[in-house]
Amino acid sequence: MGVEIERKYLVNKAIWNNTDKGAGELYSQGYMLTTPEKTIRVRLTETGGFLTIKGISVGASRAEYEYGIPQTEASELLADFCSGVIEKRRYKLVYAGMVWEVDEFMGANEGLVLAEIELPDADSIFSLPPWIGVEVTGQLPYYNSYISEHPYSTWPDQEKNPTI
């Protein structure tokens, strides 16, 4: 079984905006199914298409299966079978030997910037880059599937800046 072990953080935009990060890659993604137990996602990037099935989260872990599909099929699935498609620019940066993926959301989710790190196991030790803010691992509003149905622009201001 494929397993994803991932920690997620809000990004300190003041520091992030002054970080050398390169051009990033545009992503469009939508969901064919979103339930607490599972999600089925379609993703279209500048370089490929993907169909991903994820199970329920237990802490920072969950089952994950991802399959490459032709870009034309990913585009058709997004248009015909997905609602609430989200757009974002993803940056991949290496910090202290670990790959961080930082998503700057666009459109109705503009202003939201999230960072993720995938880990080899739940007990992995890693260093936080200076642009990392509050951890939001396991918090429903920060799942992309939730954001696709509840855009960041519709959130009350007090929910946009957690101080956990």
N, C-alpha and C positions, 0 to 999 in steps of 0.2 A: 504494500500500500504506500502511495506517495504521502508524505507528511510535510507540511509547512510549519516551521517554527519561526515566528516573526514578532518583533517588537515594533511598536508604532509610537511616534512622537509628533507633537506640534513643533513647528520651526520658528525660531526667533527671527522674524523677518528683517529687523534692523541689521543683524549680523549677516544673515543669509544674502541680503542684497549686495553686500560688499565682498562676497566670496567668489573666487574664480571657479566657475562651474562648467564652462563650455556651453555648447548650443542646446543640449538636451534633445529629446525626441518627442514628437507629438503622438499622443495616444487618444483614441476614441474607444469607449467601452460602454456596453450596456448589459442588461441582465434579462435573461429569458425566464429565470425563476429566482425569487428571493424569499426564503423562509428562514426561521431561526436554525433549522436543521441542515439546510443546504442552499447553495447558490449555483446557478449556471450562468457563466459570464462569456460574452463575446468581446474580443479586443482586436482592434485594428491599429497597427503602428505603421511607421514609415517603412519598415522592413519586413513586416509579416502580419499574419492573422492567427488568432488563437481562440480555442474553445477551452474553457476552464471550469471544472466542477470542484466545489469546495464543500467540506462538511462542517459540522458544528464546531465552534471554537471551544477548546478546553484550555484555559489559561492562554498561553501564547502559541498553542499548537492546534492544528486541525488537518484533516485529510485534504489532499489536493492532487488533482489530476489535470494536466495541461497538455493539449494537443495542438500542433501547428496545423493550420488550414490555409487554403489560398486566400490572398487578400480580397479578391473579388467576392468570395463566399462570405468572408467576415463582413464586408460592406453590405451585402444583401441581407445577412442575418440581423445586423444592426438596424437596417431600415425597416425590415418586415416583421421581426420577431421580438425586438427589444424596445422597452419604453424607458424614458429617462436616461438617455445616452449622456455620458459625461465626457468632457474634453479636458485634457491636462497635458502639461509638458513635464516629462520625466528626465531627471538628471541622475547619473550614476557617478558617485564619487567614492574613492577609496580613502578611508581614514583609519590609521593605526592597523593597517592590514586587513580591514573588513570593508565590504562593499555596502554603501548606503544608497538607497534610492529615495530621491526627494521629488515629490509631485507638487507642482504649482498648478492649481485648478483654474479653469477658465470659464467663461460664460456665467451661468447662474451660480457657480461655485467659486467665482473669482474672489481672491482674498484668503482663501484657505490654502495653506502650505503644510504638507505632511511629509515626514521622513520615516522610512522603514529600514529595518535591518533583518535579514534572514540569517538564522543561526543554525549551526550543525546539531546542537542539542539545547534543551531548555536551560541547562546550567552553564552555558557558555558565558565567559567573562569578556567584556568588550569595553572600549573607551568611547565616551560620548564626544562628538565634535562640538566645537564652541557654539554652533548655530542651533543646537538641539534645545528644545524647550520642555514643556510638560509631557510626561508619558501618557498616552491615551490607549495603550494596548487593551483590547477587550471592551472598549467603550463603544456601544452601538452607533452613536452619531458619527463616528470617524471611520466606519466601514464604508467603502466605496459603494456597496449595494444600497446602503441607507442614504448616502449623499445623492445617489441617482434618483431617489424618490422624494427626498426632502432637501432641496438645494440649500447650500450655505447662506445664500442671500435672503432666505426666508426665516433663518434662525433669529430668535431674540438676541440682542446684543450681549446680554449676560451669559448666554451659552457659547458665545464665540471666543471667550477668553477664560477657560477654566484655570483655576489656581490650585489644582490637586497636588 
